Amino acid sequence: MPAKLKIHLPDDEGLHKEPVEWWYWTAQGESAKGDQYALMFVLFKGSVLGVKNIYFAHWFSTDVKQKKFKPHFKVFWKGADDSGLRNGALSFSAGPSIGMRKNKDASYQIKTPDFDLRFKPIKPPLYVGDTGLVDLKTTSTYYYSLPRHEVSGNVVAGRRGIKFKGLGWMDHQWSPVTLFNQFAWTWFSFQLDNGADLMFFSFGRKPETVMGMISWPGGKQQTVHKLKMTALKTRWKSSLSGASYPLEWQIDIPSLNLHLTCGPKLLNQEMTHAHFRYWEGPLWVHGNMGDQILKGHGFLELNGVPAGKNIILIMLRAVKHKNPWSFLKKIFS
């Protein structure tokens, strides 16, 4: 008997009462000239004592060929309009340059100062853990993905607007979890050339929850609990935080005879805001399922990797920096 869903779309696309919630979008693709770009936007909501919601966003654009990574962080202390999230719909804006909305044709529009993209879903939703409600042992989360979109729009490169086409991924989660010691995860999304979309994650320290979700080419979904995620040799150490991030991985699912290896398209993809930091960036991926050769691309998110420096040392470094105000602006702006 099919599992009973705990998430009901489109009613659950908007805001929930849980104190932590986020909407996450990524895209990878090319310009008309064949230059590769990776893009990410995530809108976070944090509830203060259940009375007031504070919103903030991270986004970046990565020019893979030029090895240019442009990260941004913005807290919306004022000017954020979340009225479109309160009726179960999906509409949020913060001034003329930042927005997230569902269009009348069921596509989605994501806008930042660095890109303006239309996401058109082409596969059914992926309900994580089969029902959309995941037991993480130390907490729980409601979680669904729209694992494959046709994405088109414009990317800002310098002062020019560049036409962009590619594939996109969307996650939406809401949870009672707050920032505590277990708030650490390793998360992968893969979009393979054969039409399969895969997501794997580990959450927590001890105990740890490990899970995989697969959306097969026809849209049928499968949950996997027995998998192995192994960090390989490639690491990148941040000069800012001192964290050493494992960026090359092997993922094995013995029951499916599925073996994948992935690694970063660009090493320096650390997102920082004061002590809040994580690594987020595009991946290459290849492997096999039995005799079938697989390849594609993906995203990796690493949160909870220990820092090699604390915030006080970072501040002291800023004092010694040739331009300390620009250095601090990079961290806190």
N, C-alpha and C positions, 0 to 999 in steps of 0.2 A: 504494500500500500504506500503511495507517495507520501512523503513527509508533509505535515500541515504547515503552510507558510506563516511566518510571524511578521512578514512585511507585505504590504499591499500597495502596489503601484497602480496609478500615479499618486495616490493619496499620501504616500510616505516620502515624496520627493522633497517636501518642505521641512519646516522647523519642528523639533520635538522638545519635550520637557526635560530630557536628560541634560545634565550640565555640560557635557562635552559633545561636540558635533563638528563634522567637517565634510566638505564637498571637494573632491580632488579630481583634477583633469590633467592628462598628459597627451602629447602628440609627438610623433616622429614622422618626418617626410622630407620632401625636396622642393627646391625652387624650380622654375622652368629651366634653369641652367644646370640642374642636377646637384646643386649644393645641398648638403644635409643639415637639417635643423632639428633640435629637440626642444620641446616647450612644456612648461608645467605651470599650473595655477592651482592653488588650494586656498579655500576660504574656511577659517576656523571660527567656531563660536564657543565662548566660555561663559557660563552662567555664574554670576556673583550672588551667592546666597539665594539663588532661585528668584531673584528680583529683577536684576538687570543683565542683559546680554552684552558682552563685549566681543567685537569681531576684529579679526586681523587676517591678513593674507600674506602668503609667500608666493612668488612667481619667479620664473627665470626663462631666459632664452639662451640656447647654446648653438653656436655656429661650429659644427664639427670640423669642417675643413680648416677654418681659421683658428680653431682652438680658443674661441672666445666664449666665456661664460659670464652672463649678466644676471646676478641674483638681486632680488628686491624683497623688502619686508615693509609692511604698512599696517599700523594699528589705526582703526577707524574710531577715534575718540568722539568724532562728530561727523555729521554729513552722510552717515550710512543709512540707507533706506531698506529695511528688512520687511516692510509690510507685505511684499509679495511672497515671503516665505511663511507667513502666518496663516495662510488659508490652504495649506497643503500644496501650493503651487511652487514653482522654482523661479524666483525673480529677486535679484539683489543688485543694488547699485551704490556706488560711492563716488559721486561727482560724475563728470562726463567721460572719464577715461578708464574706469574700473566697473565691470558689471558681469553678471551671470544670470542668464534667463533662458526659459524654455520658449521656443517659438511656436506659432500656431500650427506649423507642419510637423510638430513633435521633434524637431531638431533643437539644438542648444547653441547659444551664443556666449562665448567667453571673450571678454575684452579687458586688456591691460594697456598701459602705455607702450608695451613692446610687441603686442600682437592682438589681432582681432580675428577670431576663428569661429567657424560653424561646425559643430559636431553633429553628424547624422548617424544614429545608431542603426546597425545592420544585422545585429544578432540579439536574441532575447536576453533579459537580465540574468545575471549569475547570482543566485542566492547562496551566500557563503554558509557552509555547513548544512546545506540542503534546505533549511528553513529560513535562513537569514538572521537567526539569533544564535550567536556563537558563545559557548562556555569556554572562557579563557583560564579557568581554574582559580585565578585570583580575582577575576571580575568577569564581565560579559559585555558583548557589544552586538548591536544590530548592524548588519553589514550586507550590502549588495553592491554589485558591479555591473556596469554596462561595458562589456569587455572589448567591443570592436565598433569603431565609428569610422565613417568616411569624414575626413577633416579637410576643410578648405578655408582660405582666407588670406590675410596679409601678415607678414612679419616685418618689423622695423629693423633695418640694418643701417646703422649710421643715421643718415637723414632720408634714406630711401625706403619706400614700401616695396616688399618683395612678395610676389604671389607664391602661395604655399599649398601643397596637397600632401596628404599622408593618412596615417591611421591613428586613431585616438583610443583612450581608455578613460573610464570614469569610475570612481569609488565614492560611496556615501556611507558614512558611519555615524552612529550616535550611541553614547555609552555613559554609564555612571562613573567611569574611570577618571581619576585625577592623576596629577603628576606624583608618582611615588616610586619606590625602588624597583618595582616590577615593570615600570613603564619603559621597556626596551624591546625592540623588534628588528628583525631582518625580513624584508619584504621584496618579492620579485613579481613583476608582470611580464609575460612573454606573449608576443603575437607572431605566430609562425606562418611561413609562406604557404603552408598547406591548408590554412584557414582555422587551425586550432589556436585557442587562447588559453593561457595557463597562468595561474596565480599560486604562489607558494609563500608561506610566512612561518616564522617562529616568533612567539610573544612570551615575554617574561624571562626570568632568570631561573629560579627554582621555586616551584615547578615551572616547566616550560611547555607551552602548547605549540605543536607543529601540525600544519594542515596544508593541503593543496586542493585547488579547485581547477577543473578542466572544463572548458566549453569546446566541445568537438565541432568540426566544420559545419555540421548540420544544426548546431545549437543545443544538442543534448548535453546536459551537464553531469559531472561526476565529482564526488568528494573523495579525497585520498588522505588517509591518516598515516600510512606507513611509507615514509619517504626519508631520504637522507640528504642533507644539505652540507657540503664539505667546502670549507674555505681553502683555496689553493695559494700559490705563492705571491701573486700580485697584490701589493698593499700600497697605500698612499698616506703619507704623514702630513698633516696640516701644520703649516708654519704658524698659523694663528692660534689654534687650540692645542696643538701637540698631539691630537688624536691620530691613531694609526688605523686606517679603515681597510678591512679586507675587501678587495674589489673583484677578485676572480673566483668563481665558484663552480662546483660540480653538483648537479642534482640528479639523484637516482630514485626511480620508482620501480623496484623489482617486479611487482605484480603486473606491470605493463611493459616490462622490458624496455623502459624509457630512460635514456641517459642524456643529459644536457650539460654543456659547458658554456659559461657566459663570462664576459669581462667588460670593462668600461670603455666607452668611446672617447672619454676625456677624464683625466684623473682628478683635476681640481673642480669638484662640484659640491663643496661644503656650503651649506646654508647656515648662516649664523645670525643671531640677534642676542647680544649680551651673552649669557651662559646657555641660551637655548640654541642648540645646533644639531644638525644631522647631515648625512651625505645623501644626496638624491641626484641620480643622473641616468643617462641612456646607456644601454648595453648592446653589444653584439651577442648572438647566441647561435650555437650549432650543436648537433648531436644526432641521435638516432632512436627510433623505436623499432626494435627488431632489425629488419633489413631496410627499413625506410629511413633515408637520410633527411634530417630536419635542419632548417636554418630560419633565421628571422631576427627580430630585435626585441628589446624589452627595456624595463626600468628597474632600478634597484634603489631601495631606501633603507638606510642603516641609522637607527637611533639607539642611544645608550652605549655607544662605544666610549670607553673611558678616555677622558682628556689627559693630556700630558702636562697641562698648565691650568691654573685656576684663574678666576676673573681678576684677582688682584695683580697677578703677574702680567696679564694682558694689559691692564691699565698702566702698570709700570713701563711696559714696553712702549706704550703709546707716548709716554712722557719723553722717552729717548728717541722717538721717531722724528725724522726730519720735518714732517708736517703732521704733528699729533692730532690736530683738529680734523684733518681729512681722514686720518686713521680711525679715530673714534666715530666719525660719521659713517664709515663703512660698517662698523659694528652695530651702532645704535640707531641708524636712520631707517 
